[in-house]
Amino acid sequence: MNILDIIDKKEKGETLTKEELKYTVEGYLNGTIKDYQMSAFLTEIDLLGLSEEETINLTDIMLHSGETLDLGINNLSDKHSTGGVGDKTTIVLAPLVASLGVKIAKMSGRGLGHTGGTIDKLESIQGFQTSMTLDKFKNQVNEIGLALVGQMGNLVPADKKIYALRDVTGTVDSIPLIASSIMSKKLASGASNIVIDLKVGSGALVNSLDEAKKLANLMVKIGKNNNKKTSCVLTNMDEPLGYAIGNSLEVIEAINTLKGKGPEDLTNLVIKLGGLMTHMALNIDEKIAEEKVKENLYNGKGYQKMLEWIQAQGGNIENIKIAKNKKTILAKNEGYISKIDALEIGKLARKIGAGRLNKDDQIDLTVGIILNHKVGDYVQKNEPLAEILYNDKQITDEEFLSCYSFTNQKIDKPKLIIDIIK
């Protein structure tokens, strides 16, 4: 068996055996298969895809390339988002669901894109510790029902190495590679119940609804094959989620949401995802679970759980720093907003320092964009569209306004939750 024969076999559209996939993954991990060979292999997968069986096998191989986490806690729950512009959902959702007695042991990542990942966002909270020992992690989940840290241990090392290569070879959007990457990490973290928020649209990894449904079905099947309750919620990412884009600004919006004062789209998404997580973990009717989530969102219990969680990890939400400079962008037209390009808004946020192009780039946690309106809103000419909070890097009005389209015809608000696949 050798890598050239395996690449040639895939190039011909033939199905690879589990042994051939294992040889390839293990060979790349131990260095006997080189970057250029693995790049060729990943490119063939990107072009020709993998069968369902091949993807399930690849996920299993990646899952067992390192340690798997067993906290000895029954019925753990986890949530994953494929990421999007303004996506601060986890910071609201995790304490809210934990306030209902659902155990959440979550490992999140840093961002490589328009803004930081969940760990970057949480680091805008003064003193918040994003790493801890395994024992402390387990004890905190047992004591308060929630712990959220960066990746710990030697979980799925194959994914870490392969993902870094995918990032520079243009194979990040391959459906089987996305499925095996996400599910190997979720399975390795030891949760019994997995809810995936799969973003679809211009600001998402997956732009096509058909491709998103294919990916969702594949991830749900992989979860079920591993005896995990798995659900996938397809959500709209054609416009940013909520109003805040940027790390500290998103944390502030998340806090306000847990006080019952959040944007409508973020609030509705949290209630839907939280309802699913509570339904799966506590084995209660989904509608009843949603009502319980909604109740704890507005009665302050979710917010109190957030304070308990943040304090347990050394954080203080009293003085979250934001950039001192502010620029208001005014509308040049009047009419209904028909489009806000999420991807381009995200790129502008990155341009002022809210995100990173390379994994070693330093993020400015204090900068970002606060939108005043969403798609479907009517605005007058010269009405404020957004506030840009910046330090040493700026964007022009023209750059920002190019992300917007207007119409004279009244339009409906876009549908946020597109589909749920279980």
N, C-alpha and C positions, 0 to 999 in steps of 0.2 A: 504494500500500500504506500502510495506517495501522493503529495499534494498536487503535482501536475496532472496525474491521472484523475484525481477527484475534481479539479477545476475543469478538465476536459469533459468529464462525465456530466457535470452540471451544465456546461456550455451546450451540450447536445440535448438538454432538456430532460435528462434521465433522473430518476429518483435516487437520492443518496441514502445509504443505510445508516443506522444509528452508529455503527462502528466507524464509518467513514467520517461522519460529523464529529464524533468524539476524537478521532485521530487529528482532525483539523484544529479543533478548539484547544485540545491539550498541547498540540505541537506549537500553536501560536503562543500559548501561555508559557511554555517552557523555553521558547526561543528557537526551536529547531525549524519552525516555519517562520519566514521573515515577513516584514511589513509589506513588501511589494507583492509577495505571494498571497497573503491574506487580503490585500487590497483587490487583487484580481478575483479572488473567491467571493468577496462581498459584492463586487460589481456584478458578477454573474447572478447572484441572488437578487440584487436590485433590479436587474433586467428581466430575469425569468421567473423570479419568485421561488417559493418553496411550497410543497404540498402541506396539507394540514398535519399529516403524520410527521413529515420532516420538521415542521415548526415545533410540534409537541416534543419531539426527540431533542431538538436543539435547546429548547427551554430546560429540559431535564438535565442535559449535559452541563449547561451554564449554571444551573441551580446547584449542582454538586461539584462545581469547580473549586469551592471553598467551604467555609463553615456555614451551617444553618443555625438560626437562633431558636432556642427553646427556653422561654422564660418560666416555664412551669405554671403558666396562668391560663386557665381554661377560657375559651370563647373570646379571644382577643380580636379586636377589629382594627382595620386599617383602611385608609383612603388614599388614592393616588390621582393626581391630575396630570394630564399631558402638557399642561402649561399654556399660558396665554397672557395677554396684556392686561394688567390690573388684577391678576388672579391671586387674591389674598384669602381665598376660601378656607384653607386649612386653619388659619389663625382664628377664624370665627367658629368653624365647624367642630374642631377637636374639643375645645372646652365645653361647647354647647351640648354635644352628644355625651361627653363624660359626665355632665351634670345630671344625666338621666340614668347613670349607673352602667354605661357601656365602657368597657376597658379599652383604652387607646394606647398602644405602644408604637410610636411612629418614628421612622427615620426619614429625613428629608434631605434634599441636596441643595447645592448652590446653583445659581443661574449662569448659563452661558447664552446670552441673547440680549433682549431688550431691557429687562430689569433683573434684579437678583432673584434667586430661588427663595424658598421659605426660610432657609437658614440665614441667608443674607438679610432678609426682612427682619427676622427676630433679633439680629445683632444690632439693629437700630434702637433696641430697647436697652437702656443703660444697665450694665451688669449681667445681662442675660447670658447664661452658660449653655452653649450649644453642644457641649460634649460632657460625658460623665462615664463613670465605670459601669460595667454591666450590672453589678450588684445594686448600685444606686438607681440605675434605670429600672430594674425590676422592682425594687422597694417603692419607688415613687409611683409606679403604675398600681401597685397593690394599695398604697396609702391614699392617693388622691384620684386614681383612675386614669391618669394621663401623664405621659412623658413624651417629649419631642426633641430629638437630637439629630446631629449629622450622622452620616454613615459610620457605623462602628464595627470593629472586628474585621475578619477577612471574608466578608460576604460577597459572593459572586465576583471574584477577581477577573474571571473571563469577560464579564460584561464591561468592567471598567476599562480593560485594555482594548476590547473590540470597539466600544463606544468611542474612545478617543480616536481610533482609526476611522470609524464611520464619519466622524465630524469633519475630517479633512479629505475624505474621498467622495463626498456627495452622496452617501448612502444612508443618511439619517432618516429619510422618509420611506424606507422600505417597510412594507406592512409586516412581513414575517420577522424582520429584525426588530421592529418596534415591539411586537407582541412578545418575543422571547426575552427582550431586554427588560420590559416592565414586569412581566410575570415571574421571571427568575428572581428578581429582587423582592417582589411582594411575597413569593412563596418562601424565600430564605428568611424573611423577617418573622415568620412564625404565626401570622394572623390566621384565624379561622374564617373570618368574614372580610371580604374585600369589595370595596366600592370604588369604581374607576370613573372619574370625570373626564370624558374624552372630548376635548375641544375640537370643533369643526369650523372652518372658515378662514378668512384672509389672515388673521392673526394667529393661526394654529399650525401645528406640525402637519395636520391632515386637512386639506382643503376640500376634498370631495366627500359628499355624503355617502356615496356608494362604498368608497374606500373605508370610511369611518365605520360603517355597518359591518363590513368584512372584518376589520380589525377588532371591533367589539365582540362579535360572535366568536372569533378565534380566542380572545383572551378569556371569555366566559367559559369556553370549552376547556381550555388549559386549566383554569381554576377548578372546574368540576372534576376533571381527571385526577386532580390532586386532593380531592375531597374537601375543597374549600367552597363555601357559599360565595358566589361572585356575581356582581351586577355591574353593568356599564351604562352610564348616563351620557348621552350625546348632547352637548350644549353648544350654543352659538358663540363663535368668537370672531364675528365679522366686525364688531365694535368692541372697544375695551369693556371689561367687567367693572361695574361701579364707576365712580368718578375720579378716583385717585390712581395715578401711575407713578411709581417710584417707591422705594423701600420704606422710609419712615412715614411717608404720606399714606401708604397702604396699611401700615400698622394702625395709624390713627383712625382710618376709615373702618378697619376691622373692629377696633374698640368701640367706636360709635355704633356699629351694627349690633354688637352685643348689648348695647344700651337701648336697643330698639329704635335707633335713629339712622339706620343704614339705607343705602340706595335700594330701590325696589328690586332690581335684577339680582344683586348679590344676596339680598334677604330671601328672595324666592328660591334661589339656587341652594342656599344653605338649608332651608326648610326641606326641600326635596331630597337632597343628599343625606341630611340628618335623619329624615324619616326612614329612608332605605337602610341606613346603618343600624338604627334602633330596631327596626322591624326584623332585620337579620340576626342581630345579636341577642335580643330579648324574646324573639319568637312571638311577637305580637302583631296584630293586624296593621298593615302599612298605613292606613288612614289614621288609625288611633295613634300610631307612632309619630306621624307628622304633626298631629295636634299637640302631642306632648312636647315635641321639639319647639313648636311655635309658642307654646305656653312658657317654656323656660327661656325663650328668647326675649319675651316681653315682661316676665316677672322678675328679671334680674338674676335668676339662678345661674344662667349661662355666663353672665358677666362676673359673678362672684367666683365661679369655677376658674375663669380666666385669671383673675387676680391671685387665686390660690396657686395655680400652675406657674404663673410668671414668678411669683415670690419663691416657690420651691426651687426654681432654677436660677435664683439670684437676681432677677430683674426688677426694675422699677419703672412703671409707665408714666410717672408724674412729669418727667421732663424729656420728652422725645424731641430731639433736635431736628429742625428743618432749616433749609437754606434761607439766608437773610434777604437775598435779592429776589424781587418779584416783578414780573412783566405781565401785563394784561393784554390778551389778544382779542381784538374787536372784530365782529362780523362785518364783512364787506358787502354782504347781501342780506335781504330779508326773505323769509320763507321757511319752509319745513326742511329740517335736516334729513336728507335721504340716505346719506352715507357718511360714516366716520371710519376711515381705513385703519383698522387696528394695528396691522403690521407696521405701517408707516409712522403711526403715533409711537409705537414701541421703539422704532429706530431713532426717532427724535429724542425720546427719553434716554436712550443709550448715548446719544450724541452729547447730551449735557452731563453725562457721567453716571446715570442710574443703572447701567448694565455694563457687561464686559464682552469684548470681541474674542479675547483669549483668556484661558482659564486662570492665568496669573495676573490679569488686570485688576487694579484696585477700583472698587465701586465707591462712589460718593453717595452714602446712604441718605443724605439730607435733601437731595435734589429731586425734581420730578414735575409732573403736570397734574393740575386739577381741572377737570372738565366742568363746565357749568351746565351743559345740555347733552342730551343723548339723541339718537336717531328717532325721528317722529316729533321732536319738539319744534315749536315755531319760535323763530328769533327775529328781532328787528335789526335793521342796519345799525351798526356801531354798538350793538349790545355786546357785553363781554361773553366771549365763547369759552375762554379758559385762562387760567393763571399758570405761568411758567415760573417755577422756583429754581433758581440757579446760583452757582458760585462763579467759577472762572470760565465756564463754557456756556455759550448761548446758542439759540436758534433764531432765525428770522421769522417775522410774521408770515411771509410768503411761504416758507417751508411748512409752517403749521397749517395755514389755510388750504394748502394743496391737498390735505388729507380729508377735506370736507366737500360734500356735494349738497346742493339745495334744490328744492322744487317748489312750485306754487301750489301743487296739489297736496291736500292733506293725506298723510300716509299712516298706516298702522305701525305701532311699535313692533319691532322684530320679535319673533318667538324665541324665547331663551332655551327652553328644554325641547329638543327636537325628537328624541326617542329614548326609550329605556329598554335595554336588552338584558335578559336574565337567563 
